């Protein structure tokens, strides 16, 4: 598809992600005596966040294609709206829905609807974001419906890395938002796709 081929040449726009693992920001000078206990308290608090918005910069390496641009994600309970804005006048992609029904809008195409966001993206773009898991991973939480492997915490009880659903999720930075420590930089990898997300703005309802 012509518009997809044009996205692959936007390598020059790739976000300036730092190489390697950056030092995580420290929320306070006083370390908790028990990081596991701190994590359990943090997890319970984060699980209460149902409505949020974020803006950030996303780079997607899909082996044969590189996609870069600005990501806007709005979550309202089980309802979500995801927008990718691509540079140089290439347009945008919109994904909207809930766990039962999802609609995808692509440039110069009629809206497409399916019951799975992952399948809808795979069929139309050739790659797929783990939308159902990302809803939780973006907050620094494991997805509740998936087994958790290799969960690692930092000294403040925040997730450093975990594995779920065939994805390796690494947290390279956190930021303080409304008394929560929320991710600021996330790397996600599986054998077919790599995602690099820098979150520039959080809004909590």
Long-range contacts (C-beta under 8 A, 24 or more apart in sequence): 3-90, 3-91, 3-106, 3-107, 3-108, 4-65, 4-125, 4-126, 6-90, 7-65, 7-66, 7-67, 7-86, 7-90, 8-64, 8-65, 8-66, 8-67, 10-66, 10-67, 10-68, 10-86, 10-87, 10-88, 10-90, 11-66, 11-68, 13-68, 13-69, 13-87, 13-88, 14-59, 14-66, 14-68, 15-57, 15-58, 15-59, 15-68, 15-196, 15-198, 17-59, 17-185, 17-196, 17-198, 18-172, 21-170, 21-172, 22-172, 22-173, 22-185, 24-154, 24-158, 24-160, 24-171, 24-172, 24-173, 24-174, 25-173, 25-174, 25-175, 25-184, 26-156, 27-156, 27-158, 27-174, 27-176, 27-181, 28-156, 31-155, 31-156, 32-155, 32-156, 32-157, 35-153, 35-154, 35-155, 35-156, 35-157, 36-153, 36-157, 37-157, 38-156, 38-157, 39-153, 39-157, 39-158, 39-159, 40-157, 41-157, 42-140, 42-157, 42-158, 42-181, 43-141, 45-180, 46-139, 46-140, 46-141, 46-180, 47-141, 49-139, 49-180, 49-204, 50-75, 50-76, 50-77, 50-205, 51-75, 51-76, 51-77, 51-204, 51-205, 52-139, 52-202, 52-203, 52-204, 52-205, 53-202, 53-203, 54-138, 54-199, 54-201, 54-202, 54-203, 55-199, 55-200, 55-201, 56-197, 56-198, 56-199, 56-200, 56-201, 57-197, 57-198, 57-200, 58-84, 58-195, 58-196, 58-197, 59-195, 59-196, 59-197, 60-127, 60-129, 60-193, 60-194, 60-195, 61-193, 61-194, 61-195, 61-196, 62-126, 62-127, 62-192, 62-193, 63-192, 63-193, 64-126, 65-126, 65-127, 71-197, 73-138, 75-135, 76-205, 80-131, 80-135, 82-131, 93-125, 95-120, 95-121, 95-131, 99-132, 102-131, 127-192, 127-193, 128-193, 129-195, 130-165, 130-167, 130-188, 133-164, 133-165, 133-167, 137-164, 137-169, 137-186, 137-188, 138-183, 138-186, 138-197, 138-199, 139-182, 139-183, 140-171, 140-174, 140-181, 140-182, 140-183, 156-181, 166-190, 166-191, 175-199, 175-202, 177-202, 177-204, 178-204, 180-204
